[in-house]
Amino acid sequence: MADLFTELTIRGVSLRNRIGVSPMCQYVADEGRANDWHFVHYGSRAVGGAGLIIVEATAVAPEGRITPWDLGLWDDGQIGPLKRITEFLRDQGSVPAIQLGHAGRKAGRSQTWLGNWRVEVSQGGWERIVAPSPVSYYPLDGAPEELTEAEISKFTDAFAGAAVRAVEAGFGIMEIHGAHGYLIHEFLSPLSNKRTDRYGGTFENRIRFLMEVIHAVRKVIPDSMPLLVRISATDWMPDEESWEPDQAVELARRMKSADVDLVDCSSGGLVPEQKIHPVPGYQTGFSERIRREAGVLTGTVGMITDPLHARQIIQAGQADLVLIGREFLRDPYFPLHAAGRLGLDSSWPDPYHKAK
């Protein structure tokens, strides 16, 4: 039986445990480049024992950033600062991963601690916000511009280009961000995708962009590199035609056939009217079902703060990997503390031997 501290091997990559740092935007990058904050932030979680560290949503294009202070990999000059980080994470025994994404209609916002307003061009924002359809998330901002098919193709190429740079930067695992109401999720859901061409309407058409991105990324990364995709398993809009778990399961089957190795199961984020009542582990039902019905490895995330709960998720087969967000912000050494609480060797780094 797998346990929280059982090694997990995905393709040619082994994680020392089933605990991963969920990607969490820091909003402190300069022109998409990582800096000392990122080095210390991610480095401390590696010292803390995380098996996997997924670097925050990293934009494949400048206008694809959630805020002007997001990381990016649209330019070769952004590789070096990330390489410094990945080398340190590996030295500490963690596997560095990166989440590639485009924010779509939710792009160009302020840093979260300042509110949630559109950043003006004079303040570092950009003029054009794009989406599958001219349907706004923030009504006061007006509708985004609908992407042409030629532009969709360019964004597919942008994901592939960013993936090539991520490999050069030393990342060992790649994740595509298809959740939380950002561009790929906007294509998946009929709530945000009103297109009538080959990228809209039917399920087959709505998943087309994501599947094209998967094929493009898989083509340019090493065969031994695991490919993950984060999805929202539901829009939490049960009374409307929306993205829901049955579609998520079928998408997972298609992704597995396209050589996706693990489905990172989250939910929501597409519309502000979502009907969601989060409790600890509230998304494990999605990861468990997708794991069982699609026959693919899954990760789960969402208000998981207790080591006993995390271990139970793995032992019960609800997921293969537990991704932890806010608790890692509160406690960078969560895995070391978890091991101690579970009666295991906590393996603190030698310079911290007095903490044992």
C-alpha positions as CSV (number, residue, x, y, z in Angstrom):
1,M,0.0,0.0,0.0
2,A,1.3,3.5,-0.9
3,D,1.9,5.9,1.9
4,L,2.6,9.6,2.1
5,F,6.3,9.0,2.3
6,T,6.4,6.2,-0.3
7,E,8.5,7.2,-3.4
8,L,6.5,8.0,-6.5
9,T,8.0,7.4,-9.9
10,I,6.5,9.0,-12.9
11,R,8.1,8.1,-16.2
12,G,11.8,8.5,-15.5
13,V,11.4,10.8,-12.5
14,S,11.2,9.7,-8.9
15,L,9.8,11.8,-6.1
16,R,11.0,11.1,-2.6
17,N,7.5,11.4,-1.2
18,R,3.9,12.1,-2.3
19,I,3.9,15.8,-1.0
20,G,4.1,18.6,-3.6
21,V,4.1,22.3,-3.4
22,S,1.1,23.5,-5.3
23,P,1.8,26.4,-7.8
24,M,1.1,29.7,-6.1
25,C,1.7,33.0,-7.8
26,Q,4.1,35.4,-5.9
27,Y,3.5,38.5,-8.0
28,V,7.0,39.9,-7.5
29,A,8.7,39.1,-10.8
30,D,10.3,41.9,-12.9
31,E,9.5,41.6,-16.7
32,G,8.8,37.9,-16.1
33,R,12.1,37.2,-14.5
34,A,12.6,35.3,-11.2
35,N,14.6,37.1,-8.5
36,D,15.9,36.5,-5.0
37,W,12.4,36.3,-3.5
38,H,11.6,33.3,-5.7
39,F,15.0,31.7,-4.9
40,V,14.4,31.9,-1.2
41,H,10.7,31.0,-1.4
42,Y,11.1,27.8,-3.4
43,G,14.5,26.9,-1.9
44,S,13.1,26.9,1.6
45,R,10.3,24.5,0.6
46,A,13.0,22.2,-0.9
47,V,15.0,22.4,2.4
48,G,11.7,21.6,4.1
49,G,11.4,18.2,2.4
50,A,8.9,18.6,-0.4
51,G,9.2,15.8,-3.0
52,L,7.9,18.0,-5.8
53,I,7.9,21.8,-6.1
54,I,5.7,23.3,-8.9
55,V,6.8,26.8,-9.7
56,E,3.9,29.2,-10.0
57,A,1.9,29.9,-13.2
58,T,4.5,31.1,-15.7
59,A,3.2,32.9,-18.7
60,V,3.9,31.8,-22.2
61,A,3.3,35.3,-23.6
62,P,3.6,38.8,-22.0
63,E,-0.1,39.5,-22.3
64,G,-0.9,36.1,-20.8
65,R,0.2,37.1,-17.3
66,I,-2.4,37.3,-14.5
67,T,-0.5,40.4,-13.3
68,P,2.4,42.3,-14.8
69,W,4.5,40.8,-12.0
70,D,4.1,37.2,-13.0
71,L,6.9,34.9,-14.1
72,G,7.3,34.3,-17.8
73,L,9.1,32.1,-20.2
74,W,8.5,33.8,-23.5
75,D,12.0,35.1,-23.7
76,D,15.4,33.3,-23.5
77,G,16.5,36.0,-20.9
78,Q,14.1,34.5,-18.4
79,I,15.9,31.1,-18.4
80,G,18.9,32.0,-16.3
81,P,17.2,33.1,-13.1
82,L,15.0,30.0,-13.1
83,K,18.0,27.7,-13.7
84,R,19.6,29.0,-10.5
85,I,16.5,28.0,-8.6
86,T,16.1,24.5,-10.2
87,E,19.8,23.7,-9.5
88,F,19.3,24.5,-5.8
89,L,16.0,22.5,-5.6
90,R,17.7,19.4,-7.0
91,D,20.6,19.8,-4.7
92,Q,18.1,19.6,-1.8
93,G,16.4,16.5,-3.1
94,S,13.3,18.1,-4.6
95,V,12.1,17.7,-8.2
96,P,11.5,21.1,-9.8
97,A,8.4,21.4,-11.9
98,I,6.9,24.4,-13.6
99,Q,3.3,25.3,-14.6
100,L,2.9,27.0,-18.0
101,G,-0.2,29.0,-18.6
102,H,-2.0,31.9,-20.2
103,A,-4.5,33.9,-18.1
104,G,-6.9,34.7,-21.0
105,R,-9.7,37.0,-20.0
106,K,-8.4,37.1,-16.4
107,A,-5.1,38.7,-17.4
108,G,-3.7,42.1,-16.5
109,R,-4.9,42.4,-12.9
110,S,-3.4,44.0,-9.9
111,Q,-1.4,42.2,-7.2
112,T,-3.9,40.4,-4.9
113,W,-3.0,42.3,-1.8
114,L,-3.8,45.6,-3.6
115,G,-7.3,44.5,-4.6
116,N,-8.5,43.1,-7.9
117,W,-8.5,45.9,-10.5
118,R,-7.4,46.1,-14.2
119,V,-3.9,47.5,-14.4
120,E,-3.8,50.4,-16.8
121,V,-1.3,50.6,-19.7
122,S,0.4,53.5,-18.0
123,Q,1.0,51.4,-14.9
124,G,2.5,48.4,-16.8
125,G,-0.7,46.7,-18.1
126,W,-1.6,46.0,-21.7
127,E,-4.3,47.2,-24.0
128,R,-5.6,43.9,-25.4
129,I,-7.2,41.1,-23.3
130,V,-8.1,38.0,-25.2
131,A,-10.3,35.0,-24.7
132,P,-12.1,32.3,-26.8
133,S,-15.2,34.5,-26.9
134,P,-16.1,38.1,-26.0
135,V,-17.6,37.1,-22.6
136,S,-16.2,39.0,-19.6
137,Y,-15.3,37.7,-16.2
138,Y,-15.2,41.2,-14.8
139,P,-18.2,43.0,-16.3
140,L,-16.9,46.4,-15.4
141,D,-13.8,45.8,-17.5
142,G,-15.8,45.2,-20.7
143,A,-15.6,42.1,-23.0
144,P,-12.3,40.6,-24.0
145,E,-11.4,40.2,-27.7
146,E,-12.2,36.9,-29.4
147,L,-9.1,35.0,-30.6
148,T,-8.8,34.2,-34.2
149,E,-7.9,30.7,-35.2
150,A,-4.5,32.0,-36.4
151,E,-3.9,33.5,-32.9
152,I,-4.9,30.2,-31.2
153,S,-2.2,28.5,-33.3
154,K,0.3,31.1,-32.2
155,F,-0.5,30.5,-28.5
156,T,-0.1,26.7,-29.1
157,D,3.4,27.5,-30.4
158,A,4.0,29.8,-27.4
159,F,3.3,26.9,-25.0
160,A,5.8,24.7,-26.9
161,G,8.4,27.5,-26.9
162,A,8.0,28.0,-23.2
163,A,8.4,24.3,-22.6
164,V,11.7,24.2,-24.5
165,R,13.0,27.1,-22.3
166,A,11.7,25.3,-19.2
167,V,13.7,22.2,-20.1
168,E,16.8,24.4,-20.6
169,A,16.1,26.0,-17.2
170,G,16.5,22.6,-15.6
171,F,12.9,21.7,-14.7
172,G,12.2,17.9,-14.4
173,I,8.4,17.9,-14.8
174,M,6.1,20.1,-16.9
175,E,2.6,21.1,-16.0
176,I,0.1,22.8,-18.3
177,H,-2.4,25.1,-16.6
178,G,-5.9,24.2,-17.8
179,A,-7.8,25.3,-14.7
180,H,-9.2,28.2,-12.6
181,G,-10.8,30.2,-15.4
182,Y,-7.7,30.9,-17.4
183,L,-7.4,30.6,-21.1
184,I,-7.4,26.8,-21.6
185,H,-10.3,26.4,-19.1
186,E,-12.2,29.2,-20.9
187,F,-12.1,27.0,-24.0
188,L,-13.3,24.0,-22.1
189,S,-16.4,25.4,-20.6
190,P,-19.5,26.3,-22.5
191,L,-20.0,29.2,-20.0
192,S,-17.1,31.0,-21.5
193,N,-16.8,29.4,-25.0
194,K,-19.5,30.6,-27.3
195,R,-17.5,29.9,-30.5
196,T,-19.2,28.4,-33.6
197,D,-15.9,27.3,-35.3
198,R,-13.9,24.1,-34.7
199,Y,-12.9,25.4,-31.3
200,G,-16.4,25.7,-29.9
201,G,-19.7,24.0,-29.4
202,T,-19.2,20.3,-29.0
203,F,-17.0,18.7,-26.4
204,E,-14.6,17.6,-29.1
205,N,-14.2,21.1,-30.3
206,R,-13.9,22.7,-26.8
207,I,-11.1,20.4,-25.8
208,R,-9.3,20.9,-29.1
209,F,-7.0,23.8,-27.9
210,L,-5.9,21.9,-24.8
211,M,-5.2,18.7,-26.8
212,E,-3.2,20.7,-29.4
213,V,-1.2,22.3,-26.6
214,I,-0.5,18.9,-25.0
215,H,0.7,17.4,-28.3
216,A,2.9,20.5,-29.0
217,V,4.5,20.4,-25.6
218,R,4.9,16.6,-25.5
219,K,6.7,16.8,-28.9
220,V,9.4,19.2,-27.6
221,I,10.1,17.8,-24.2
222,P,12.2,14.7,-23.5
223,D,10.3,11.3,-23.6
224,S,11.5,10.7,-20.0
225,M,9.9,14.0,-18.7
226,P,6.5,13.6,-17.0
227,L,3.8,15.9,-18.3
228,L,1.0,17.0,-15.9
229,V,-2.1,19.0,-16.6
230,R,-4.1,20.9,-14.0
231,I,-7.8,21.0,-14.7
232,S,-10.9,22.3,-12.9
233,A,-13.0,19.2,-12.6
234,T,-16.2,21.3,-12.3
235,D,-17.3,24.9,-12.7
236,W,-19.5,24.5,-9.6
237,M,-22.5,25.7,-11.6
238,P,-24.8,22.7,-11.4
239,D,-28.0,24.4,-12.6
240,E,-26.4,25.6,-15.9
241,E,-24.7,24.0,-18.9
242,S,-21.1,24.1,-17.8
243,W,-18.0,22.1,-17.4
244,E,-18.7,19.2,-15.0
245,P,-17.1,16.0,-13.7
246,D,-18.3,13.6,-16.4
247,Q,-16.6,15.8,-19.0
248,A,-13.5,16.0,-16.8
249,V,-13.3,12.2,-16.7
250,E,-13.6,11.9,-20.5
251,L,-11.0,14.6,-21.0
252,A,-8.6,12.7,-18.6
253,R,-9.0,9.6,-20.8
254,R,-8.1,11.6,-23.9
255,M,-5.1,13.2,-22.1
256,K,-3.8,9.8,-21.0
257,S,-3.9,8.6,-24.6
258,A,-1.9,11.7,-25.5
259,D,0.8,10.8,-23.0
260,V,-0.2,13.0,-20.1
261,D,1.1,11.3,-17.0
262,L,-0.8,12.8,-14.2
263,V,-4.0,14.9,-13.9
264,D,-3.8,17.6,-11.2
265,C,-7.4,17.9,-10.1
266,S,-8.6,21.3,-8.9
267,S,-11.9,23.0,-9.5
268,G,-13.8,26.3,-10.1
269,G,-12.4,29.7,-10.9
270,L,-14.3,30.3,-14.2
271,V,-17.2,32.4,-13.0
272,P,-17.7,34.6,-9.9
273,E,-21.2,33.1,-9.4
274,Q,-19.8,29.6,-8.7
275,K,-21.6,27.7,-6.0
276,I,-18.8,26.2,-3.9
277,H,-18.6,25.3,-0.2
278,P,-15.0,24.3,0.5
279,V,-14.0,22.0,3.3
280,P,-10.7,20.1,3.9
281,G,-10.2,17.7,1.0
282,Y,-13.3,18.9,-0.8
283,Q,-11.7,18.1,-4.2
284,T,-10.5,14.5,-3.4
285,G,-13.7,13.1,-4.9
286,F,-12.7,14.4,-8.3
287,S,-9.2,13.0,-8.2
288,E,-10.4,9.7,-6.9
289,R,-13.0,9.3,-9.6
290,I,-10.7,10.4,-12.4
291,R,-8.0,8.1,-11.1
292,R,-10.4,5.2,-11.1
293,E,-12.4,5.8,-14.3
294,A,-9.7,7.2,-16.5
295,G,-6.9,4.9,-15.2
296,V,-4.4,7.8,-14.8
297,L,-2.3,9.1,-11.9
298,T,-3.9,12.0,-10.2
299,G,-3.0,14.8,-7.7
300,T,-5.4,16.5,-5.4
301,V,-5.3,19.9,-3.7
302,G,-7.5,22.0,-1.5
303,M,-7.4,22.8,2.2
304,I,-5.2,19.8,3.1
305,T,-3.3,20.9,6.2
306,D,-3.0,17.8,8.4
307,P,-0.4,15.1,7.8
308,L,-2.9,12.4,8.9
309,H,-5.4,13.6,6.4
310,A,-2.8,13.7,3.6
311,R,-1.7,10.1,4.4
312,Q,-5.3,8.9,4.4
313,I,-5.8,10.4,0.9
314,I,-2.8,8.4,-0.4
315,Q,-3.7,5.2,1.5
316,A,-7.3,5.3,0.4
317,G,-6.3,5.6,-3.3
318,Q,-8.0,9.0,-3.6
319,A,-4.9,10.4,-5.3
320,D,-1.3,9.5,-6.0
321,L,0.1,12.9,-5.0
322,V,-1.0,15.5,-2.4
323,L,-0.4,19.1,-3.5
324,I,-0.4,21.6,-0.7
325,G,-0.7,25.4,-1.1
326,R,-1.4,27.7,1.8
327,E,-0.1,25.4,4.4
328,F,3.3,25.5,2.7
329,L,3.1,29.3,3.0
330,R,2.6,29.0,6.7
331,D,5.1,26.1,7.2
332,P,7.9,25.7,4.6
333,Y,9.0,22.6,6.6
334,F,5.6,20.8,6.4
335,P,7.0,17.5,5.1
336,L,9.6,17.3,7.9
337,H,7.0,18.1,10.6
338,A,4.6,15.6,8.9
339,A,7.2,12.8,9.1
340,G,7.9,13.5,12.7
341,R,4.2,13.5,13.5
342,L,3.8,10.2,11.7
343,G,6.6,8.6,13.6
344,L,9.1,8.5,10.7
345,D,12.6,9.7,10.3
346,S,12.3,13.4,9.7
347,S,15.7,13.7,8.1
348,W,16.4,17.4,8.9
349,P,19.3,18.9,7.0
350,D,22.6,18.7,8.8
351,P,22.8,22.4,9.5
352,Y,19.4,22.1,11.3
353,H,20.4,19.1,13.3
354,K,19.4,20.8,16.5
355,A,15.8,20.9,15.3
356,K,15.6,17.0,15.3
